[in-house]
Amino acid sequence: MAWGEFKDTAAERRLFQRRALVMLLFVVLLMTGLLARMYQLQVVEHDVYTTLSDKNRVQVQSVPPPRGLVYDRNGELIAENRPVFSLTIVPERAAPIDDTLARLGRILAIADEDLERFKKRLNEPRRPFQEIPLFYDLGESDIAKMAVHRHEFPGVEVTAELVRYYPHSDLTAHALGFVGRINREELNRIDPVNYAGTNYIGKSGIERFYEEVLHGRVGYQHVETNARGRILRVLERENPVPGEDLELHLDLRLQRKAHELLEGRRGAIVAIEPATGGILALASVPGFDTNKFVTGISVADYRALSESIDKPLFNRALRGQYPPASTIKPMMAVAALDSGVTTRDRKIWDPGYFQLREGGRRYRDWKRSGHGWVDLKHAMAQSCDVYFYDVAADMGVDTMHRYLSAFGFGEDATLDVSGALSGLLPSDGWKRAMRDQPWYPGDSVNMGIGQGFFLATPLQLATATALIANRGEWVEPRLLKDIRGEGTASEFLPAETHKPLVLKDPENWEYVVDTMEEVMHGARGTARRAARGANFKMAGKTGTAQVFSLGKDQEYDAEEIRERLRDHALFVGFAPADDPKIAVAIIVENAGGGSSVAAPVARGLFDAWLEEFPAAESAQVAGLSDQSESEH
Amino acid sequence: MALGKSLLEGPADNALGRSRSIWSILHLDPVLMFLLLMLVGGGLFVLYSGADRNIDVVKAQGIRLAVAFAVMLVFAQLDPAVFRRWSPWLYVLGLAGLVAVLLVGVGAKGAQRWLAIPGLPRFQPSELMKLVVPMMAAWYLSRYFLPPTFGRVMVGLFIVLLPMFLIVQQPDLGTSLLVGMAGIFVVFFAGMSWKLITAFFGVVSVSAPLMWFFVMRDYQKQRVLTLLDPQSDPLGAGWNIIQSKTAIGSGGMDGKGWLQGTQSHLEFLPESHTDFIVAVLAEEFGFVGMLLLMALYFLVILRCLFIAVSAQDSYARLLAGALTMTFFIYIFVNVGMVSGLLPVVGVPLPLISYGGTSGVTLMAAFGVLMSIHTHRRMITA
């Protein structure tokens, strides 16, 4: 200290004391400021922050209701719910997120598209501390791996939710439909309250039509959560109302049979119970695994399905619009008899072709040599085209349109089958509007044998066939048989609107059924081989539809073109003929003749429905009683 | 008033030269020691709650505090003359450390703050500067007559600004400001004229906008903006302020009770056992708890200022005063930031927040204060 000894230490001490006093005042002032701030927050604004704190702590959470189950007519479960474990991330807790994702990727095989979807949602506006799903449907080993590594991944959770599962998904894909994730468009449509917490919605079929019934009502709970959103305590709970369980008319056994009979082919089968209109089988083959669609199908899987030449996603039974060909002849016969253009006794000479006038265009019969003299019964049995050319030309388009409309052609006559198309029932007006051309008599001739502009779906053909089986009594096709729970089926089924088709002479129904029996059992019936050895009488009609053209943008190799240019095989019919239990329509694409391919399929269905299944049931009952006896 | 008497005089005075008590043998000040133990003990309770009943955290903090008290004990043994002698060398060493940090330092999140010298635990030279800068400033100014001339004030300020500048480069604005404060308090206690003080604040207020545009990093600006409007970024930086204010405010007059704070236990409050621990205390013990804490802190400051005033030479006085005020600044900045008065900078609540080397530095400072108080000689001025 250079000049220390000369320093005025007393003055320095006094100076320091003054400065210390200033500092003390400074400290007192600032501490008072801090306490004033505390007073402001803790006493003055206490209520505000208490509310904020409670809002933080207590959350109202929605509790999604379990979706109603779906059973077939025998109580077989065809749509159930199973717990699915998914991996979710709360980005706020999992930072740095890229690091978390990279480390997760080393443990789980996360698909690129899942990762992409996650990142997209990460960048969208969202609630704070809301979890974002990354990986759906974790396997058991994945769950185990996550359990082991859980401490390494803050903010990453494995959560369970109930997700739709279809135990017979390939069989029921087209009849039952499926659920999928709610998309943006549906989000605008649904009740946001009732769907709070629900991730899935019916996309097609029964799942879509009965969405409201199946969904149930949302419940809620007040929960205490931490910032992570993890529930610590449930304070109050209002349970959700589960969706109603549905029982369908569908018979899984018949559905399986239908798929077996069409195995390896493309086609559709619709079977209706004439007494109720209940759809016993609604098969479109090939089917697909709807379970893949529930949690979100991968791009590759979807591409494989959508680009498949066999079009498994296409619901042929409801949306396949085919020329009905000769299967329309029973309906034409009803029209011709009732409108009086023909009688049961009237005979026509068939030289192998039909001409509207001498020297005009020749409309060929499928049999080049002709059938000779034919009446209606023989015309039906042998599927004589010329007879129907003749009556169609006589009836004209208006009469045909009137009768065929009464059979449900040209409209969607279903009650609860969503997505059905209406086919095309041409008329004079339609042709003028769509083609800007008048209706030519030649168009009527083509229409008489179900060709030309006329298109029908398998479901429409089955419905019209059921109308004949019922002798004019309308039953609109439906899938819902019963509701297990509060409601009844009739509450939820739309009202039936069709009037019965009353003929001037009701006996004509029996006559047309007779002609259809002749197809099956007559000496020259086209389906006689398929009906051989049956223990019951059946009525039916075969058909063979020409495939006119391929889509312009479709490129097939020559082999496939040949295969896909082949005729479609069709069949409509019911059995037993005098007390119909089942009416069917069958189309097998590019399979050739209806009599050789489609009729045996129908026979298989009839046998199964009328003999196999009842026999198996009684055997089971007998077996059960045997067992109970042996126990005594 | 008995408390006031013991605070301002204490048994240590009686020990001078006469019957040497255990306190004077250990060179500890019993009053300060008692207050520190009260704070530390209460702090452990709050920490247990803030760490969500994690006893391991409390144990680790206990060990840390034991080490810090040991450091205090060591510093208390050294004569203030030793500190004074070492001041310039420690300062040079500290500057070298800061330069080394910038050249070869290690760190995280884009900041280099640590020096990793093989064989030694990692340490932050900037932390050391909180002690060394006021030592150096006190050493320089106390060599001359006080109050210092204008030129010496400028030199004193340069002594303070040089390490500040180096620390800002790391970047670590918070520590830089604390180091600067410690040094500037020395200059203030030395008797820097009020004219200069006014001018100094003038310069600061002019340079603040310049700092904003040329020195501050984006994240630092963000903190200031967030303070002004926490709702502008409710999920990012604003989240902390909103949640800590909610914790404090919902505590009310007498709090939710120990371990009953929903904000902290439900994980809404960030860093509830480190920088934001005062929010836990405010939530669980309410305004009453805050009053008690502030009272304890105030008594510590009062005792320390008394030690400073009763110190025997200018060096000791200036150093003791500056260290006391640095301690206060810690409290003010931490509580101010948690209650939303100041921007969020990483300043812990002294003696209560978990972790950090700042606890050791603080206790070393208390060691220096105790040394100053217990090494007085019977010299009458």
Interface residues (C-beta under 8 A of the other chain):
Chain A: M1 A2 W3 G4 F6 K7 D8 T9 A10 A11 E12 R13 L15 F16 Q17 R19 A20 M23 L24 V27 V28 L30 M31 G33 L34 L35 R37 M38 Y39 L41 Q42 V43 E45 H46 V48 Y49 T50 L52 S53 N56 R57 E92 P128 E224 T225 N226 A227 R228 L232
Chain B: S142 R143 Y144 F145 L146 P147 F185 F188 F189 G191 P234 L235 W239 I242 Q243 K245 T246 A247 I248 G249 S250 G251 G252 M253 T262 Q263 H265 L266 E267 F268 A282 G286 F287 M290 L291 M294 Y297 F298 I301 L302 L305 A308 V309 D313 S314 R317 L318 G321 T324 M325 F328 I331 F332 V335 G336 S339 G340 L341 A381
